[in-house]
Amino acid sequence: MTSHQGLPVIDADAARFRSFTETHTPVVIRGLFDTTELSSIRTLDSVRARLGEAVVNVKGNVLERYVGALDPKENFSWSKILSRTRATTIGKYLDEIEQNQKNGQVASEQPAPQEILEMIGASEFLSAIEAGQLASGHKHGSLPKASCLVFLATQGNATDTHTDWDGRHVINYQVFGRKRFLLFPPGSGPKLSPVEIFSTVRLRGMSERSLKDFLQYAGGVEAVLEPGDAIYMPPFYFHHVEYLEHAMGVALRFAPPPERVVASMFRCHRDLWVQNVWARIVHDPESPESQEALAAFESAIAASYGSRVEKYRAILALARSYCERWGVFGEDPSVAWLSSSDFLEHVLSVRYVKREVSPNASWGETFWHAKERTRLAVEMFGRRVISFLQQV
């Protein structure tokens, strides 16, 4: 039985579901894939029998890898940490976690194996909401309309609180095991004290009482999904996901924003001001206020600045002005100091780096080159801080 606090629960009715996507309201959905083969695998044994040979990549928990990058005892680069993955099959992975209940390795957020796409097939529900043909992996732009990812991890793992940045609607379907979802609207950003897309409030490890209190304080909602349940997450919602048991889920990302919106969205730095502007635009991209804001951001992105920090500050000021005009954060639009510090301005402004790799380098190549250089500087700073604290 699905448990939920503050979330409505509906049966898989496309017409009723559209009322939630239109208002960007989270909802739990029951019986989403009852008419497909995917609904027949809801236990470890059935998954092993049907998907045992499907290939997945296994790696460590995301946040723990981030923290590990700052360990002064480790002498490796962030790129090496990211590459520490190994290919295996779902069957072998399930064997491993049964032998080692505390296995921290996860096969999470990766393109869904073809076997899963075949089991979903031509879902009546997806057809009714015009999601189109599913494709495996992250897809940006308008085609395909829907992409599919798989999440598989052991009990005790978690995806710590963050927001996605592609502006798509998301349905998370639970294949087996139980997971807890905690969702926060974009307007809750100031109470989550985010840096980039990550909240600095770590919910994992909180007592149940503290967690309930924080949900109430920050305007969050909670749902524990059983096999066969699904949850809808609107664009730009913060979400925290806990594995209460060994569990596997499938995420469907659909209804991308118009290409014109996507083109500017991915060229902006990421903070709670900018996030809430894009959330408003994505909600109704054709409205006069969205068109005006989009044109203003296009102009700001294309303008010339003395430095990337100046560009960061200009776009931040523009985003803040729209949030205040729209009353996004109510009467008190103040934000946590972390989102406005001089130190972070230099880190987050890497999004606006000038082309320095080569004259023919793509924007993506230039960005990742600059981000790696910035990451190295931040890591070195972190190591020095840790070394100092160890001597105190």
Contacts in CASP RR format, 6 or more apart in sequence:
PFRMAT RR
TARGET T0000
AUTHOR 0000-0000-0000
METHOD contacts of the structure
MODEL  1
MTSHQGLPVIDADAARFRSFTETHTPVVIRGLFDTTELSSIRTLDSVRAR
LGEAVVNVKGNVLERYVGALDPKENFSWSKILSRTRATTIGKYLDEIEQN
QKNGQVASEQPAPQEILEMIGASEFLSAIEAGQLASGHKHGSLPKASCLV
FLATQGNATDTHTDWDGRHVINYQVFGRKRFLLFPPGSGPKLSPVEIFST
VRLRGMSERSLKDFLQYAGGVEAVLEPGDAIYMPPFYFHHVEYLEHAMGV
ALRFAPPPERVVASMFRCHRDLWVQNVWARIVHDPESPESQEALAAFESA
IAASYGSRVEKYRAILALARSYCERWGVFGEDPSVAWLSSSDFLEHVLSV
RYVKREVSPNASWGETFWHAKERTRLAVEMFGRRVISFLQQV
1 226 0 8 1.000
2 9 0 8 1.000
2 28 0 8 1.000
2 30 0 8 1.000
2 223 0 8 1.000
2 224 0 8 1.000
2 225 0 8 1.000
2 226 0 8 1.000
2 229 0 8 1.000
3 223 0 8 1.000
3 224 0 8 1.000
4 28 0 8 1.000
4 221 0 8 1.000
4 222 0 8 1.000
4 223 0 8 1.000
4 224 0 8 1.000
5 215 0 8 1.000
5 221 0 8 1.000
5 222 0 8 1.000
5 223 0 8 1.000
6 221 0 8 1.000
6 222 0 8 1.000
7 26 0 8 1.000
7 27 0 8 1.000
7 28 0 8 1.000
7 183 0 8 1.000
7 221 0 8 1.000
7 222 0 8 1.000
7 223 0 8 1.000
7 231 0 8 1.000
8 20 0 8 1.000
8 25 0 8 1.000
8 27 0 8 1.000
8 28 0 8 1.000
9 27 0 8 1.000
9 28 0 8 1.000
9 29 0 8 1.000
9 30 0 8 1.000
10 16 0 8 1.000
10 17 0 8 1.000
10 20 0 8 1.000
10 27 0 8 1.000
10 28 0 8 1.000
10 29 0 8 1.000
10 30 0 8 1.000
11 29 0 8 1.000
11 30 0 8 1.000
11 31 0 8 1.000
12 29 0 8 1.000
12 30 0 8 1.000
12 31 0 8 1.000
12 32 0 8 1.000
12 34 0 8 1.000
12 125 0 8 1.000
12 230 0 8 1.000
14 125 0 8 1.000
14 128 0 8 1.000
14 129 0 8 1.000
15 128 0 8 1.000
17 27 0 8 1.000
17 29 0 8 1.000
17 125 0 8 1.000
17 129 0 8 1.000
17 232 0 8 1.000
18 129 0 8 1.000
20 26 0 8 1.000
20 27 0 8 1.000
20 232 0 8 1.000
21 129 0 8 1.000
21 169 0 8 1.000
21 232 0 8 1.000
21 234 0 8 1.000
21 255 0 8 1.000
24 234 0 8 1.000
24 235 0 8 1.000
24 279 0 8 1.000
24 283 0 8 1.000
25 234 0 8 1.000
26 183 0 8 1.000
26 221 0 8 1.000
26 231 0 8 1.000
26 232 0 8 1.000
26 233 0 8 1.000
26 234 0 8 1.000
26 237 0 8 1.000
27 231 0 8 1.000
27 232 0 8 1.000
28 223 0 8 1.000
28 225 0 8 1.000
28 229 0 8 1.000
28 230 0 8 1.000
28 231 0 8 1.000
28 232 0 8 1.000
29 171 0 8 1.000
29 229 0 8 1.000
29 230 0 8 1.000
29 231 0 8 1.000
29 232 0 8 1.000
30 228 0 8 1.000
30 229 0 8 1.000
30 230 0 8 1.000
31 39 0 8 1.000
31 228 0 8 1.000
31 229 0 8 1.000
31 230 0 8 1.000
32 125 0 8 1.000
32 171 0 8 1.000
32 173 0 8 1.000
32 228 0 8 1.000
32 229 0 8 1.000
32 230 0 8 1.000
33 39 0 8 1.000
33 120 0 8 1.000
33 123 0 8 1.000
33 125 0 8 1.000
33 173 0 8 1.000
33 228 0 8 1.000
34 228 0 8 1.000
35 123 0 8 1.000
35 124 0 8 1.000
36 119 0 8 1.000
36 120 0 8 1.000
36 121 0 8 1.000
36 123 0 8 1.000
37 118 0 8 1.000
37 119 0 8 1.000
37 120 0 8 1.000
37 121 0 8 1.000
38 116 0 8 1.000
38 119 0 8 1.000
38 120 0 8 1.000
38 173 0 8 1.000
38 175 0 8 1.000
38 250 0 8 1.000
39 228 0 8 1.000
40 46 0 8 1.000
40 50 0 8 1.000
41 47 0 8 1.000
41 49 0 8 1.000
41 50 0 8 1.000
41 51 0 8 1.000
41 119 0 8 1.000
41 175 0 8 1.000
41 176 0 8 1.000
42 175 0 8 1.000
42 176 0 8 1.000
42 227 0 8 1.000
42 228 0 8 1.000
43 176 0 8 1.000
43 227 0 8 1.000
44 94 0 8 1.000
44 98 0 8 1.000
44 176 0 8 1.000
44 246 0 8 1.000
46 176 0 8 1.000
47 90 0 8 1.000
47 91 0 8 1.000
47 94 0 8 1.000
47 175 0 8 1.000
47 176 0 8 1.000
47 248 0 8 1.000
48 90 0 8 1.000
48 91 0 8 1.000
48 94 0 8 1.000
50 115 0 8 1.000
50 119 0 8 1.000
51 90 0 8 1.000
51 91 0 8 1.000
51 113 0 8 1.000
51 115 0 8 1.000
51 116 0 8 1.000
52 89 0 8 1.000
52 90 0 8 1.000
52 91 0 8 1.000
52 94 0 8 1.000
53 89 0 8 1.000
53 90 0 8 1.000
53 91 0 8 1.000
53 115 0 8 1.000
54 89 0 8 1.000
54 90 0 8 1.000
54 113 0 8 1.000
54 114 0 8 1.000
54 115 0 8 1.000
54 116 0 8 1.000
55 87 0 8 1.000
55 88 0 8 1.000
55 89 0 8 1.000
55 113 0 8 1.000
56 87 0 8 1.000
56 88 0 8 1.000
56 89 0 8 1.000
56 90 0 8 1.000
56 93 0 8 1.000
56 107 0 8 1.000
56 110 0 8 1.000
56 113 0 8 1.000
56 150 0 8 1.000
56 152 0 8 1.000
57 85 0 8 1.000
57 86 0 8 1.000
57 87 0 8 1.000
57 88 0 8 1.000
57 107 0 8 1.000
57 110 0 8 1.000
58 85 0 8 1.000
58 86 0 8 1.000
58 87 0 8 1.000
58 88 0 8 1.000
58 93 0 8 1.000
58 105 0 8 1.000
58 106 0 8 1.000
58 107 0 8 1.000
59 65 0 8 1.000
59 84 0 8 1.000
59 85 0 8 1.000
59 86 0 8 1.000
59 105 0 8 1.000
59 106 0 8 1.000
59 107 0 8 1.000
59 108 0 8 1.000
60 84 0 8 1.000
60 104 0 8 1.000
60 105 0 8 1.000
60 106 0 8 1.000
61 104 0 8 1.000
61 106 0 8 1.000
61 157 0 8 1.000
61 158 0 8 1.000
62 108 0 8 1.000
62 159 0 8 1.000
62 160 0 8 1.000
63 158 0 8 1.000
63 160 0 8 1.000
63 202 0 8 1.000
65 81 0 8 1.000
65 82 0 8 1.000
65 84 0 8 1.000
68 74 0 8 1.000
68 81 0 8 1.000
69 78 0 8 1.000
69 81 0 8 1.000
69 379 0 8 1.000
70 379 0 8 1.000
70 382 0 8 1.000
70 383 0 8 1.000
70 386 0 8 1.000
71 383 0 8 1.000
71 386 0 8 1.000
72 383 0 8 1.000
72 386 0 8 1.000
72 387 0 8 1.000
72 390 0 8 1.000
77 376 0 8 1.000
78 372 0 8 1.000
78 375 0 8 1.000
78 376 0 8 1.000
78 379 0 8 1.000
79 372 0 8 1.000
88 96 0 8 1.000
88 107 0 8 1.000
90 107 0 8 1.000
90 113 0 8 1.000
90 152 0 8 1.000
93 105 0 8 1.000
93 107 0 8 1.000
93 152 0 8 1.000
94 246 0 8 1.000
96 103 0 8 1.000
96 105 0 8 1.000
97 103 0 8 1.000
97 154 0 8 1.000
97 246 0 8 1.000
101 154 0 8 1.000
101 155 0 8 1.000
102 154 0 8 1.000
103 154 0 8 1.000
104 153 0 8 1.000
104 154 0 8 1.000
104 157 0 8 1.000
105 154 0 8 1.000
106 152 0 8 1.000
106 153 0 8 1.000
106 154 0 8 1.000
106 157 0 8 1.000
107 150 0 8 1.000
107 152 0 8 1.000
107 153 0 8 1.000
108 151 0 8 1.000
108 152 0 8 1.000
108 153 0 8 1.000
108 157 0 8 1.000
108 159 0 8 1.000
109 149 0 8 1.000
109 151 0 8 1.000
109 159 0 8 1.000
109 251 0 8 1.000
110 137 0 8 1.000
110 149 0 8 1.000
110 150 0 8 1.000
111 136 0 8 1.000
111 137 0 8 1.000
111 138 0 8 1.000
111 148 0 8 1.000
111 149 0 8 1.000
111 150 0 8 1.000
112 136 0 8 1.000
112 137 0 8 1.000
112 148 0 8 1.000
112 149 0 8 1.000
112 150 0 8 1.000
112 250 0 8 1.000
113 136 0 8 1.000
113 150 0 8 1.000
114 136 0 8 1.000
116 148 0 8 1.000
116 150 0 8 1.000
116 250 0 8 1.000
117 134 0 8 1.000
117 136 0 8 1.000
117 148 0 8 1.000
120 126 0 8 1.000
120 134 0 8 1.000
120 148 0 8 1.000
120 250 0 8 1.000
121 134 0 8 1.000
126 132 0 8 1.000
126 134 0 8 1.000
126 146 0 8 1.000
126 252 0 8 1.000
126 254 0 8 1.000
129 254 0 8 1.000
130 145 0 8 1.000
131 145 0 8 1.000
131 146 0 8 1.000
131 252 0 8 1.000
131 254 0 8 1.000
131 255 0 8 1.000
132 144 0 8 1.000
132 145 0 8 1.000
132 146 0 8 1.000
132 254 0 8 1.000
133 144 0 8 1.000
133 145 0 8 1.000
133 146 0 8 1.000
134 144 0 8 1.000
134 146 0 8 1.000
134 147 0 8 1.000
134 148 0 8 1.000
134 252 0 8 1.000
135 144 0 8 1.000
135 146 0 8 1.000
135 147 0 8 1.000
135 148 0 8 1.000
136 147 0 8 1.000
136 148 0 8 1.000
137 147 0 8 1.000
137 148 0 8 1.000
137 149 0 8 1.000
138 147 0 8 1.000
138 149 0 8 1.000
138 166 0 8 1.000
138 253 0 8 1.000
139 147 0 8 1.000
139 253 0 8 1.000
139 256 0 8 1.000
140 166 0 8 1.000
140 256 0 8 1.000
140 262 0 8 1.000
140 266 0 8 1.000
141 256 0 8 1.000
141 259 0 8 1.000
141 262 0 8 1.000
142 256 0 8 1.000
142 258 0 8 1.000
142 259 0 8 1.000
145 254 0 8 1.000
145 255 0 8 1.000
145 256 0 8 1.000
146 252 0 8 1.000
146 253 0 8 1.000
146 254 0 8 1.000
147 252 0 8 1.000
147 253 0 8 1.000
147 254 0 8 1.000
148 250 0 8 1.000
148 251 0 8 1.000
148 252 0 8 1.000
148 253 0 8 1.000
149 250 0 8 1.000
149 251 0 8 1.000
149 253 0 8 1.000
150 248 0 8 1.000
150 249 0 8 1.000
150 250 0 8 1.000
150 251 0 8 1.000
151 159 0 8 1.000
151 172 0 8 1.000
151 241 0 8 1.000
151 247 0 8 1.000
151 248 0 8 1.000
151 249 0 8 1.000
151 250 0 8 1.000
151 251 0 8 1.000
152 247 0 8 1.000
152 248 0 8 1.000
152 249 0 8 1.000
153 243 0 8 1.000
153 246 0 8 1.000
153 247 0 8 1.000
154 243 0 8 1.000
154 246 0 8 1.000
155 243 0 8 1.000
155 244 0 8 1.000
155 245 0 8 1.000
155 246 0 8 1.000
155 247 0 8 1.000
156 242 0 8 1.000
156 243 0 8 1.000
156 244 0 8 1.000
157 242 0 8 1.000
157 243 0 8 1.000
158 203 0 8 1.000
158 204 0 8 1.000
158 240 0 8 1.000
158 241 0 8 1.000
158 242 0 8 1.000
158 243 0 8 1.000
159 239 0 8 1.000
159 240 0 8 1.000
159 241 0 8 1.000
160 198 0 8 1.000
160 199 0 8 1.000
160 202 0 8 1.000
160 203 0 8 1.000
160 204 0 8 1.000
160 240 0 8 1.000
161 182 0 8 1.000
161 184 0 8 1.000
161 192 0 8 1.000
161 198 0 8 1.000
161 199 0 8 1.000
161 201 0 8 1.000
161 202 0 8 1.000
161 203 0 8 1.000
161 238 0 8 1.000
161 239 0 8 1.000
161 240 0 8 1.000
162 197 0 8 1.000
162 198 0 8 1.000
162 199 0 8 1.000
162 238 0 8 1.000
162 239 0 8 1.000
163 186 0 8 1.000
163 194 0 8 1.000
163 197 0 8 1.000
163 236 0 8 1.000
163 237 0 8 1.000
163 238 0 8 1.000
163 239 0 8 1.000
163 275 0 8 1.000
164 170 0 8 1.000
164 197 0 8 1.000
164 235 0 8 1.000
164 236 0 8 1.000
165 197 0 8 1.000
165 236 0 8 1.000
165 265 0 8 1.000
165 266 0 8 1.000
165 270 0 8 1.000
165 275 0 8 1.000
166 253 0 8 1.000
166 256 0 8 1.000
166 262 0 8 1.000
167 235 0 8 1.000
167 236 0 8 1.000
167 256 0 8 1.000
167 257 0 8 1.000
167 262 0 8 1.000
167 265 0 8 1.000
167 278 0 8 1.000
167 282 0 8 1.000
168 235 0 8 1.000
168 253 0 8 1.000
168 254 0 8 1.000
168 255 0 8 1.000
168 256 0 8 1.000
168 257 0 8 1.000
169 232 0 8 1.000
169 233 0 8 1.000
169 234 0 8 1.000
169 235 0 8 1.000
169 253 0 8 1.000
169 254 0 8 1.000
169 255 0 8 1.000
170 232 0 8 1.000
170 233 0 8 1.000
170 251 0 8 1.000
170 252 0 8 1.000
170 253 0 8 1.000
170 254 0 8 1.000
171 230 0 8 1.000
171 231 0 8 1.000
171 232 0 8 1.000
171 233 0 8 1.000
171 251 0 8 1.000
171 252 0 8 1.000
171 254 0 8 1.000
172 181 0 8 1.000
172 225 0 8 1.000
172 230 0 8 1.000
172 231 0 8 1.000
172 233 0 8 1.000
172 241 0 8 1.000
172 249 0 8 1.000
172 250 0 8 1.000
172 251 0 8 1.000
172 252 0 8 1.000
173 228 0 8 1.000
173 229 0 8 1.000
173 230 0 8 1.000
173 249 0 8 1.000
173 250 0 8 1.000
173 251 0 8 1.000
173 252 0 8 1.000
174 225 0 8 1.000
174 226 0 8 1.000
174 227 0 8 1.000
174 228 0 8 1.000
174 229 0 8 1.000
174 230 0 8 1.000
174 247 0 8 1.000
174 248 0 8 1.000
174 249 0 8 1.000
175 227 0 8 1.000
175 228 0 8 1.000
175 247 0 8 1.000
175 248 0 8 1.000
175 249 0 8 1.000
175 250 0 8 1.000
176 227 0 8 1.000
176 246 0 8 1.000
176 247 0 8 1.000
176 248 0 8 1.000
176 249 0 8 1.000
177 226 0 8 1.000
177 227 0 8 1.000
177 244 0 8 1.000
177 245 0 8 1.000
177 246 0 8 1.000
177 247 0 8 1.000
177 248 0 8 1.000
178 224 0 8 1.000
178 225 0 8 1.000
178 226 0 8 1.000
178 227 0 8 1.000
178 244 0 8 1.000
178 245 0 8 1.000
178 247 0 8 1.000
179 224 0 8 1.000
179 225 0 8 1.000
179 241 0 8 1.000
179 242 0 8 1.000
179 243 0 8 1.000
179 244 0 8 1.000
179 247 0 8 1.000
179 249 0 8 1.000
180 222 0 8 1.000
180 223 0 8 1.000
180 224 0 8 1.000
180 225 0 8 1.000
180 241 0 8 1.000
180 242 0 8 1.000
180 244 0 8 1.000
181 222 0 8 1.000
181 223 0 8 1.000
181 224 0 8 1.000
181 225 0 8 1.000
181 231 0 8 1.000
181 233 0 8 1.000
181 239 0 8 1.000
181 240 0 8 1.000
181 241 0 8 1.000
182 203 0 8 1.000
182 211 0 8 1.000
182 215 0 8 1.000
182 220 0 8 1.000
182 221 0 8 1.000
182 222 0 8 1.000
182 239 0 8 1.000
182 240 0 8 1.000
182 241 0 8 1.000
182 242 0 8 1.000
183 220 0 8 1.000
183 221 0 8 1.000
183 222 0 8 1.000
183 223 0 8 1.000
183 231 0 8 1.000
183 233 0 8 1.000
183 237 0 8 1.000
183 238 0 8 1.000
183 239 0 8 1.000
184 192 0 8 1.000
184 218 0 8 1.000
184 219 0 8 1.000
184 220 0 8 1.000
184 237 0 8 1.000
184 238 0 8 1.000
184 239 0 8 1.000
185 219 0 8 1.000
185 220 0 8 1.000
185 234 0 8 1.000
185 237 0 8 1.000
185 238 0 8 1.000
186 236 0 8 1.000
186 237 0 8 1.000
186 238 0 8 1.000
186 272 0 8 1.000
186 275 0 8 1.000
186 276 0 8 1.000
186 279 0 8 1.000
186 328 0 8 1.000
187 272 0 8 1.000
187 276 0 8 1.000
187 328 0 8 1.000
187 329 0 8 1.000
188 218 0 8 1.000
188 219 0 8 1.000
188 220 0 8 1.000
188 238 0 8 1.000
189 199 0 8 1.000
189 218 0 8 1.000
189 238 0 8 1.000
189 272 0 8 1.000
189 275 0 8 1.000
189 276 0 8 1.000
189 335 0 8 1.000
190 272 0 8 1.000
190 329 0 8 1.000
190 333 0 8 1.000
190 334 0 8 1.000
190 335 0 8 1.000
190 336 0 8 1.000
191 201 0 8 1.000
191 217 0 8 1.000
191 218 0 8 1.000
191 219 0 8 1.000
192 199 0 8 1.000
192 200 0 8 1.000
192 201 0 8 1.000
192 218 0 8 1.000
192 238 0 8 1.000
192 272 0 8 1.000
193 199 0 8 1.000
193 200 0 8 1.000
193 201 0 8 1.000
193 336 0 8 1.000
193 338 0 8 1.000
193 339 0 8 1.000
194 200 0 8 1.000
194 238 0 8 1.000
194 271 0 8 1.000
194 272 0 8 1.000
194 336 0 8 1.000
194 338 0 8 1.000
194 339 0 8 1.000
195 271 0 8 1.000
195 338 0 8 1.000
195 339 0 8 1.000
195 344 0 8 1.000
195 348 0 8 1.000
196 270 0 8 1.000
196 271 0 8 1.000
196 348 0 8 1.000
197 270 0 8 1.000
197 275 0 8 1.000
199 238 0 8 1.000
199 240 0 8 1.000
200 336 0 8 1.000
200 338 0 8 1.000
201 214 0 8 1.000
203 211 0 8 1.000
203 214 0 8 1.000
203 240 0 8 1.000
204 240 0 8 1.000
204 242 0 8 1.000
206 214 0 8 1.000
215 221 0 8 1.000
215 222 0 8 1.000
223 229 0 8 1.000
223 231 0 8 1.000
224 244 0 8 1.000
225 231 0 8 1.000
233 239 0 8 1.000
235 257 0 8 1.000
235 279 0 8 1.000
235 282 0 8 1.000
235 283 0 8 1.000
236 275 0 8 1.000
236 276 0 8 1.000
236 278 0 8 1.000
236 279 0 8 1.000
236 282 0 8 1.000
256 262 0 8 1.000
257 265 0 8 1.000
257 281 0 8 1.000
257 282 0 8 1.000
257 285 0 8 1.000
258 285 0 8 1.000
260 294 0 8 1.000
261 278 0 8 1.000
261 281 0 8 1.000
261 282 0 8 1.000
261 285 0 8 1.000
261 294 0 8 1.000
264 294 0 8 1.000
264 297 0 8 1.000
264 298 0 8 1.000
264 301 0 8 1.000
265 278 0 8 1.000
267 301 0 8 1.000
267 351 0 8 1.000
267 363 0 8 1.000
268 274 0 8 1.000
268 278 0 8 1.000
268 297 0 8 1.000
268 301 0 8 1.000
268 315 0 8 1.000
268 319 0 8 1.000
268 351 0 8 1.000
269 312 0 8 1.000
269 315 0 8 1.000
269 316 0 8 1.000
269 348 0 8 1.000
269 349 0 8 1.000
269 351 0 8 1.000
269 352 0 8 1.000
270 348 0 8 1.000
270 351 0 8 1.000
271 316 0 8 1.000
271 319 0 8 1.000
271 339 0 8 1.000
271 348 0 8 1.000
272 335 0 8 1.000
272 339 0 8 1.000
273 316 0 8 1.000
273 319 0 8 1.000
273 320 0 8 1.000
273 323 0 8 1.000
273 335 0 8 1.000
273 339 0 8 1.000
274 315 0 8 1.000
274 316 0 8 1.000
274 319 0 8 1.000
276 319 0 8 1.000
276 323 0 8 1.000
276 328 0 8 1.000
276 329 0 8 1.000
277 293 0 8 1.000
277 297 0 8 1.000
277 319 0 8 1.000
277 322 0 8 1.000
277 323 0 8 1.000
280 289 0 8 1.000
280 290 0 8 1.000
280 293 0 8 1.000
280 322 0 8 1.000
280 326 0 8 1.000
280 328 0 8 1.000
281 290 0 8 1.000
281 293 0 8 1.000
281 294 0 8 1.000
283 290 0 8 1.000
284 290 0 8 1.000
285 291 0 8 1.000
285 294 0 8 1.000
289 326 0 8 1.000
293 322 0 8 1.000
296 318 0 8 1.000
296 322 0 8 1.000
297 315 0 8 1.000
297 318 0 8 1.000
300 314 0 8 1.000
300 315 0 8 1.000
300 318 0 8 1.000
301 315 0 8 1.000
303 311 0 8 1.000
303 314 0 8 1.000
305 311 0 8 1.000
305 314 0 8 1.000
305 352 0 8 1.000
308 349 0 8 1.000
308 350 0 8 1.000
308 351 0 8 1.000
308 352 0 8 1.000
308 353 0 8 1.000
308 354 0 8 1.000
309 345 0 8 1.000
309 346 0 8 1.000
309 349 0 8 1.000
311 349 0 8 1.000
311 352 0 8 1.000
312 345 0 8 1.000
312 348 0 8 1.000
312 349 0 8 1.000
312 351 0 8 1.000
312 352 0 8 1.000
313 345 0 8 1.000
320 333 0 8 1.000
323 329 0 8 1.000
323 333 0 8 1.000
324 333 0 8 1.000
327 333 0 8 1.000
329 335 0 8 1.000
338 344 0 8 1.000
346 374 0 8 1.000
347 374 0 8 1.000
347 378 0 8 1.000
350 367 0 8 1.000
350 370 0 8 1.000
350 371 0 8 1.000
350 374 0 8 1.000
351 367 0 8 1.000
353 366 0 8 1.000
353 367 0 8 1.000
353 370 0 8 1.000
354 366 0 8 1.000
355 361 0 8 1.000
355 363 0 8 1.000
355 366 0 8 1.000
356 366 0 8 1.000
356 369 0 8 1.000
356 370 0 8 1.000
357 365 0 8 1.000
357 366 0 8 1.000
357 369 0 8 1.000
361 369 0 8 1.000
END
